[in-house]
Amino acid sequence: MRYVASYLLAALGGNSSPSAKDIKKILDSVGIEADDDRLNKVISELNGKNIEDVIAQGVGKLASVPAGGAVAVSAAPGSAAPAAGSAPAAAEEKKDEKKESEESDDDMGFGLFD
């Protein structure tokens, strides 16, 4: 990630095709030692590509990745009801979990703040 970030910094600074030397200079300025294998891999993958296009492609790929906790809803009208029905079940599980944590304090014979 640090190599990609350094490459992007160099590109944003006006260098459309940063070299390994340019990236090493950026990394050295913040005290990071560069691994030549990883550095060459990043340069070979990004060399000659338009950074804006690469970022746009990446954003498109990230849009398809689920972002934890979100409920996928399909276009079918009947699918919204089961998703709405699962919300009370989740709230009930949280209440049960809270009760368990309170009960576990009672089992010890003393509370943390007593």
C-alpha positions as CSV (number, residue, x, y, z in Angstrom):
1,M,0.0,0.0,0.0
2,R,2.8,2.4,0.8
3,Y,4.3,1.9,-2.7
4,V,0.9,2.6,-4.3
5,A,0.5,5.7,-2.1
6,S,4.0,6.9,-3.0
7,Y,3.3,6.3,-6.7
8,L,0.1,8.3,-6.4
9,L,1.8,11.1,-4.6
10,A,4.4,11.4,-7.3
11,A,1.7,11.3,-10.0
12,L,-0.3,14.0,-8.2
13,G,2.9,16.0,-8.0
14,G,3.1,16.2,-11.8
15,N,5.2,13.1,-12.6
16,S,3.0,11.1,-15.0
17,S,5.4,8.1,-14.9
18,P,7.3,7.9,-11.6
19,S,10.4,5.8,-11.5
20,A,11.7,3.6,-8.7
21,K,14.1,6.3,-7.7
22,D,11.2,8.8,-7.4
23,I,9.2,6.5,-5.2
24,K,12.2,5.6,-3.1
25,K,12.9,9.3,-2.5
26,I,9.3,9.8,-1.2
27,L,9.5,6.7,1.0
28,D,13.0,7.8,2.4
29,S,11.6,11.2,3.2
30,V,9.3,9.6,5.8
31,G,11.8,7.0,7.0
32,I,10.5,3.9,5.2
33,E,12.9,1.5,3.6
34,A,11.8,0.3,0.1
35,D,11.6,-3.3,-0.9
36,D,12.8,-3.5,-4.5
37,D,10.6,-6.5,-5.5
38,R,7.4,-4.9,-4.3
39,L,8.4,-1.5,-5.7
40,N,9.1,-3.0,-9.1
41,K,5.8,-4.9,-9.1
42,V,3.8,-1.6,-8.5
43,I,5.7,0.2,-11.1
44,S,5.3,-2.6,-13.7
45,E,1.5,-2.7,-13.0
46,L,0.9,1.0,-13.2
47,N,3.5,2.1,-15.7
48,G,2.0,3.7,-18.8
49,K,-1.5,3.8,-17.3
50,N,-3.6,6.9,-16.6
51,I,-4.0,7.1,-12.8
52,E,-7.5,8.6,-13.0
53,D,-8.6,5.6,-15.2
54,V,-7.1,3.1,-12.8
55,I,-8.8,4.8,-9.8
56,A,-12.1,4.9,-11.7
57,Q,-11.8,1.1,-12.4
58,G,-11.0,0.4,-8.8
59,V,-14.0,2.4,-7.5
60,G,-16.2,0.4,-9.9
61,K,-14.9,-2.9,-8.5
62,L,-15.3,-1.7,-4.9
63,A,-18.9,-0.8,-5.5
64,S,-19.7,-4.5,-6.0
65,V,-18.1,-5.5,-2.6
66,P,-20.5,-5.9,0.3
67,A,-19.8,-3.5,3.1
68,G,-20.8,-5.5,6.2
69,G,-24.1,-5.0,7.9
70,A,-26.0,-3.9,4.8
71,V,-28.9,-6.0,3.7
72,A,-29.0,-6.8,0.0
73,V,-32.5,-6.1,-1.4
74,S,-33.4,-7.4,-4.8
75,A,-35.9,-5.8,-7.2
76,A,-38.6,-8.2,-6.4
77,P,-41.5,-6.6,-4.3
78,G,-41.8,-9.6,-2.0
79,S,-38.2,-9.5,-0.9
80,A,-38.4,-6.3,1.2
81,A,-40.7,-7.9,3.8
82,P,-38.2,-10.6,4.9
83,A,-35.5,-8.0,5.2
84,A,-37.7,-5.8,7.4
85,G,-38.6,-8.8,9.5
86,S,-35.0,-9.6,10.4
87,A,-34.5,-6.2,12.0
88,P,-36.6,-7.0,15.2
89,A,-34.8,-10.4,15.5
90,A,-31.4,-8.6,15.5
91,A,-32.6,-6.2,18.2
92,E,-33.9,-9.1,20.3
93,E,-30.5,-10.9,20.0
94,K,-28.8,-7.7,21.3
95,K,-31.2,-7.6,24.3
96,D,-30.4,-11.2,25.0
97,E,-26.7,-10.6,24.8
98,K,-27.0,-7.6,27.1
99,K,-28.9,-9.7,29.7
100,E,-26.2,-12.4,29.5
101,S,-23.4,-9.8,30.2
102,E,-25.3,-8.5,33.2
103,E,-25.8,-12.0,34.5
104,S,-22.2,-12.8,34.1
105,D,-21.3,-10.0,36.5
106,D,-23.7,-11.6,39.0
107,D,-21.9,-14.9,38.7
108,M,-18.6,-13.4,39.8
109,G,-20.0,-12.1,43.1
110,F,-18.9,-8.5,42.6
111,G,-19.2,-5.8,39.9
112,L,-16.5,-3.9,38.3
113,F,-17.5,-0.6,39.8
114,D,-18.7,-1.8,43.2
